[in-house]
Amino acid sequence: MPNFQSRLVKFQPLLFQAWKPQDWKLLGIAFFSGVVMSLAVAPLNWWGLAWISLVPLWIIVNGERQKTNGSMVSPTTCAIAWGIGYHGSALSWITGLHPLMWLGVPWLASIAITLFCWAFITLWGVALLVIWTGGMRLGAASWGVEHRGIGSSLFRVLLGTALWCGVETLCNLTPLAWTSISYTQSPGNLSILHLGQLSGAMTVTAAIAAVNGLLAEAWISWQSGSRDRLARFLLAIAALLFVTCHLFGYWLYRQPLNDLATSALKVGIVQGNVPTRIKLFSEGLQQAKVGYAKGYTTLIDQGAEAVLTPEGALPFLWNDRSRANSLFYQAVLDKKKVAWLGTFTAQKGGVARSLLTLNPQGESISRYDKVKLVPLGEYIPFQELLGTLIGKLTTVAENGLPGTLNQQLNTPWGQAIASICYDSAFPEVFRGQAARGGQFILTASNLDPYSEVLMAQHQAQDLMRAIETDRWAVRATNTGYSGVIDPHGRIVWRSQPQTYEIHAETIYRRQNQTGYVRWGDWLTPLLLGLATLIGGARWMQSQNT
């Protein structure tokens, strides 16, 4: 019986009925601040909120408040609440997956699938918050950073920033990545996004995390009652860092593009607006065949040198038989201009979602296969172990075949940087192609059946990739937003959603390489290395004393 009581005491924080009003208040603050962070994301893009929304969680994780107020809510529980607030709100567009009755899925099962997907991707992000919180608490216990003082405060900021960049980098190595806090600045804060030219999106993430950390440490010092001078000092550093980052980013933003007329390329875009619910059936298939062939022909007549179509524009396997019967293929033979066609190709081991370069003779001279497939949407993760269980909660009929990171999409004008839909959330897909000579970005996507929220967020991802690589980007989507973005992140043209549109725009091929393209993300290992070295030195010093 005593053993049982001791275990009950150990897990008492998990018993909601034991929580006091102040516990619920603390949890509410964490959740609400996560929701506030999500308001910085497109389409609202109230980007300024991102520079303060991490402060409450930082204070809670530090642990001082729980100790002084006797709270039973652990920092990990609050981190979970913050993660649900941020990731759950930012990713709420996933609910557009419902209804799925057009696939023969019953209404109730459609709801279950949608809620499962929403919970799955939200909890994936939450897991990263738990890792960050654990790292902060472990560092505080191991390296003695629970002490007060300027040295401890600044080290906590370094440790927290390094760990945040580390968990986001870890996330980019997994199948699910979308809600990096860096994308809260896109497209509204172009100045700070230009820091991505130094070390990629992690540069922006580090700036946001560090400013939040400094503000939190200033609050903690002020709350102690006897360290007003330290609090003011930390506030001054936070303000200086915020202003310096923006001024330097603005300087990069103001650099002239100096594009040469000889590097100009007029590219056409066809936004077919064929909803997924009909695209796979005879009505939608016919609409796609006619719409894309007509759009291609019109754009070539308007002077386009090449035409880009969305992901899966022609939703069938592209082979000799289907090509011969394709109106699009006949249009290419007639107009004798290049086309980038989004379709499907049979590869060894499965079917790939591909972007083909068709030359004036209608031949496929290069191919890019989608690298990052959507879990539960385009393949079933851990199929051998979980295929039967997950298969009941997804509409995937057949696992897709992913492409490799070392692909090259060669064109008559040099190498392009290709991306298909979900690839846009993974900067390394773009950086690698730019480092190998990619001169402009081509993104083919299908964002149906989701709302304008996803359309705006996907555009925000591509905008960041254009700045990081210093390349012009052309975006063709099925239902919107299609568009053209210049290397400074300025949207030159953007389509309206849920409409059939064609547009031709002149872009420019570029060969210069940013620091990020040359060296990749060097900032994250640097921050982690500094935190480890300084933490180790502090630990050794504490052992000697």
N, C-alpha and C positions, 0 to 999 in steps of 0.2 A: 504493500500500500504506500509506504513512503516513497518508493521508487517511482510509482505511478504519479504521485503528487509532484515530485521533482520534474518529471517530464512535462506535466501539465503546466507548471510554471515556466518551463523553457519555451513552450509553444504558446504561451498566453497572448503574445502580441497578435497571433493569428485569429484569436477569438474576438469577433467583432463586438459581442455584447460586453466585453471587458474594456472597450475603448471609451475614453472620455470625450466630451465635446471638443477639447483642444486637439485631440488626435484626429478627429474628422476634419477640423479646421485646417490642420497641417496637410492632410491628404488632399483637401479641396484646393489649397493654394498650389500644391504641386500639379494637380490635374489642370487647373485653370491656367497656370503659366505655360503648360504644354500646349493648350489650346491657343493661347495668345501667340506662341511661336508659329503655329500653323497659319495664322492670319497674315504672316509675312510672306507666305508662299503664293505664287500665282494661282488664280487670277487676281485676287485682292492685292497682293504684293505690297503690303504695308511693311516694307523691308526694315524700317527703323525699329520695329518691335523685336526683331531678332537679336538686337544688341543689348536687350535687357531681359528677355524672357527666360534665359538660363539662370539668372541670378537667384531666384528662390530655391531652385533645386540645388545649386551650388552651396547655398547657406545650409540647407537641410542635410546634405551629404557630409558637410563638415562636422555635424554632430553636436555642436555646442548648444543649439537651441533645445534639442531633445534632452540633453543632460540637465539643463537648468530648469526646464519646465516639466520634467518627469514624463515625457511623452512615451507611449508604448508603441508608436508607429516607427518602424525601422527605416533607415535611409533607403534601403532596397525597395521597400513597399512604396515609398514616395517616388522613387525613380520609375517604378512600374506605372504609377499613376501619371507621371509626367509623360512617359512614353506613349501611354494610351491616348492621352490628350493630344499630343503632337502628331504621332504617326497615324492614329485612328482618324483624326480630323483631316489631315493632309491627304490621306488616301481614301477618303470617303467616296471619291468618284467611282470606286470599284463597284458600288451598289448599282451602277448603270448596267451591270451584267444581267440583272433581272429586267424583263422576263425572258425565259429560255423555252417557252412553250413552242416556239417555231422549230425547235430541235426535237420536239416530241417529249420534252421533259415536263412532268406534271407541275402545276403551280406551286405546290408546297415544296416539292423537291428543288424547284428553281430558287425559292427563298432560302432553302437550306444550303444550296451550293454557294449562293452569293454571300450569305453570312459567314460560311466557313472560309471563303477566300478572304473576306475582309478581316476576320479574326486572325487568320494565318499570317497575312502580311503585316498586320499591326503588331502581333506578338513577336514577329521576327525583329522588328525594330526595337521593341521593348527589351528583348534579350541583349541587344547591344548596350542599352542603358544600364542594365544590370551588371554587365561586364565592366563598364566605365565606373560605376559606383563601387564595385568590389575592388577595382584597381586603386581608386582614391582612398578607400578605407584601409586597404592593405599597405599602401604607401605611407599613410599617416601612422599606422602602427609600427611599421618596420623601420622607417627613416626619421621618426621623431618630428613630424611636421604638424603635430597637434599643438605645439607650443605657439605662443603669440610673439610678434615681432616682425620687423620688416623682412628679415631673411626667410622666416617660415612662410609668411604670406606670399612672397614672390615665388618661392619654391612650389607652393601649392598651385599657383597659377601656371607655372611651367609644367608641373605634373599633370594637372587637369587638362591643359591644352594638348599636351603630347598624347595623353590617353584618348582624348576625344578624336584626334586625328588618327590614332592607331585603330580605334574600333571602326571608324568610317572606312579606313583602308581595308580592314578585315572584311567589312561588309561588301566592299567591291570585289572581293575574291569569292563571294558566295553567289548563288543564283538570284538572290533578291537584293537589289539596291535601287533606291529611288530618292529617299528623303534626307539626303545630306543637308546639314544646315546651311551649306554654301548656296544651295539653290533658292533659299529665301531671298536672295539679293537679285535674282533674275526674274524679269528683265529691267526692274526699276532702278537699280543702283549700278550703272555701267562703270562708274569709276572704280568701285571696289572689286568688281568682277575682273578688271584688268590685272589684278594681282595674280590671277590664274595663269598669266603668261610666265610667271616666275617658277612656280612649282605645282601648277594645276589647281584643282578645286580645293585641295587641302590648305592652300595659302589663305583662301577666303575663310574656310572653316577655322583655321588657327586664329585669325584676326578676331572673328566673332567670339570664339571660346575665350580668348585671352581678355578681351574687353569685359565680357560678362564676369569672368573670374576676378578681375581687378575690382569691379563694382561690388561684387559679393564680399570680397575681403575687406573693402572699405566699410561696408555695412557691419560686418562682424567686429571690426576694430572699434567702430563707433558705438556698437552695442555694449562693448566691454566697459564703457564709461570713463576710462582713463587714458584712452589712446586717440583723442581727437586729432592730434598732429599726424599720427600714422594714417588715420582715415583720410585726411585731406591730401596727404602725399599719394596715397593709392588712387584717389579720385583724379588727381592731377596726371598721374601716369596713364590712367584709363583714357582721359580726354586727349592726352598727347598721342597715344597709340591710335586712337580713333581718327584724329585729324591727320596724322602723318600718313596712315594707310590710304586715306581718301585723297590726300594731296598727291601722293605718289601715283596712285591709280589714275587720278585725273590727268596727270602729266603723260602717262602712257596712252590714255584715251585721246589726248590731243595731238598725238603724233600723226603726221600726214601719211596716208596710205601710199601715195606715189605709184599708183597703178599705171602700167604702160598700155598704150593703145594696142600694141602688138600682142598683149596677153588677153585681150577681150574675147569673150565667148558669150554668145546670145543663146540662152537656154530657155526652152519652153516647159511649162508645167501643166499637167492635166489632173484636175481633181474630179474624179469620176462620179463621186457621190452615189455609189451603189451600196446600200446598206447590207451588212453581213447577213441579215435575216433573209435576204432574197438573192444574195450574190451566188450562193451555192446551188440555186435552182434555175430552171430554164429561163424564167423571166429576167432574173438578175444577170445571168450569164449572157443573154442576148443584149441587155442594156450595156454591160461592160464591153462586149465586143464592138458594138456600134459606137459607144461614147468615146472610147480611147482611140479608135481608128479615126473618127471624125476630128477629135481634138488634136491628134498628131498632125493630120493633114492641114487643118486650119493654122496651126502654129508655124508649120514649115512655110506656108504661104505668106505668113506675116514676117518672115525673115529669121525664124529660129534656126540655129545650126544643129541643135540636138534637142530632144524632148525627154523629160523625166516623168515616169508614171509611178503610182504608189505601190506599196507592198501588196502582192497578190492581186494586182490589177486584172490580170487574166488568171482566174482561179482554177487552173488545170495544169497538168504536167506538160511542160514545153518540150516537145519532141518532133521528129520529122512529120509524123502524121497530123498532130494538132497544129503545127506551124503551117502546113500546107492549106489547111482549112480556115486559117485565121485572117480576119479582115485587117487586123493590125499589121500582120506580116505583109499582106498585099499592099498596104499603104506605104510601108517602108520601101518596098520594091519600086513603087510608083514614084515616090518623092526623092528616094536615094539620099536620105539624111539619117544621121545616127539617132538611135533611140535607146534609152535605158528602161528596160521592161521589168516590172515586178511580176514574178510568176513563181511556179514551182518546178523543181527539177529532180529527177530520179538519180540518186547517188548510191554508191555501195553502202548498204546498211540502212537505207531509209530515204525519206523525202526531205529535201532542203527548200527553205524559203529563199529564193534567189533574186538577185538583181543582175540582169544580163545586159551587156553592151552589144547591141545589134549594129553592124556596119551597114553602109548603103546597099549592100547585096543581101541584107537580111540575115547574115550569118552571125552567130554568137562568137565574138572574139575575146571576151573575158566574162568572168562571172564572180559575183560576191555572194556568199551564203551567210545568212543571218547567224551571228555568233551567239548572242544571248537570247535563248528561247525562254518564253514565259512559263514558269512552273505552274502546273495545273491547267494552263491554257493551251500550251503547245507541246508539252511533254509531262509525264508523271515522274516526279523525283523519287528516288529509291524504289524503282518499280519492282525489283525482285523481292524486296521486303514488304513494301506497302502498297503494291499495285492493286491488289484486290480491294483493300479498304478504301484507299483514296479514289480508286476508279468509280466508287459509288457516289463520290462527291465532286466529280468533274465531268466535263463534256468531251474530254480528249478521247478521240477514237484511235489515234495512232501516234506514237512518239515521233517527234520531228528529229531531224539530223542537224546538229549545229555545225557551223563553219569554224575555221581555225583563225587564230589571231594574226597569222602571217600572210593573209590573203592580199592580193594586189588587183585592183580594178583598172586595167589599162584601157585607155581611150585614144582616139586619134590626136588628142591635144595633150597627151601625157597622162600620168597616173592621177586617178581621183581617190578621194577618201570616201569610202562607201559606208553606209549605215542603214540598217533596217529596223525601224520602230524601236524596240526595247534596247537596242544597242546604244541608243543616245544617252542612257543613264550611266554608261561605263566609259570614262574618259580615256582609258588605255586603248580601247578599240580605235579611237581617233588618233591618239598620239603616235601609236606604232605606225600607222599608215602615213602620217605626216612625216615622220622621221625617215621613212623609206621613199619619200619623194612625192607624196600626195599634194596636189596643187589647189584643189577645191573640194568642197564637201557636197556629197549627194546623199540625201536622206529620203528613203521611201518607207512610208508608214501606213498602217491601217488602225485608226483609233476608234472605229465604230465597235460597239454601240455606246461608247461612253460620251459624257457630256463635255461642254466647253471647258470645264475645270481641267480635265485631263489634256485637252487640246492646248490650253494655255501653259500647263506644266511641261508638256512635251516640247513645246516651242522654247520654253525657258531652258530646258536641258540642251537643246541644239544651239541656242544662243551662247551658252557658256562654252561649248565645244568650239564654236567659231572664234571666240576671243582667245581661248587657250592656245589654239593652233595658228591663230592669225590668218584665217582662211575665209573666203566667201562660202556661204552655205546656201544650198538650194533644197527646199523641202517640198515633197509631194506627198500628200495624204489623201486617203479615200474620201473622208467627209469633212476635213478641216483640222487644224489650220495648216494650209500650205503656205509657202512664203519664200522670201529671199532675205538673207541676213548678211550684212557686211562684216569685215573682220573686227570692227569696233563694237559689234553687237547691236548696231542700229537696224531696225526692221525696215527694209526698203519697200517691201510689199508683203501683204498678208491677205489671204482669202477670207471670205465669209464662211461660216460653218453651215453644214447641211445643204450645200448648193453645188451644182455642176459649174465649174469654172476652169477657164484656161488663161494662161498669162505667160508672156515672154519678157525676160529681163536680162540685161547684160551684166555678167559677172567678170571677174578677172582672176587669172591664174597667178598664184604666188608661190615662191620657192624659199623665202626666208624662213628661219626656224627660231622659235621662241626658246627661252631657257627651259621651259617645261618640255617642249618637243625634244630638245637635245639631251636633257639629263633626267627627265621624268620627275617623279615626286621625291625630291631629295630632302624636303623640309621635315616630313614625318619621321624618317629614321634619325635625322639630326636632333629633333626635339626629344625623341625617345632616348637617344644616346646621352644627351645632356642631362635629362632627368635621372637616368640611371647613374651616371658618373657623380652628379652632385648628391643624389640620394645616398649612394655608397659612401661618399666622403663624409656626409653627415652621420651616417651610422657608425663609421669607424671612429669619428670624433667622440660620439656618445659612449662608445665602448671604452675609449681611453680615459674618459672622465668618470 
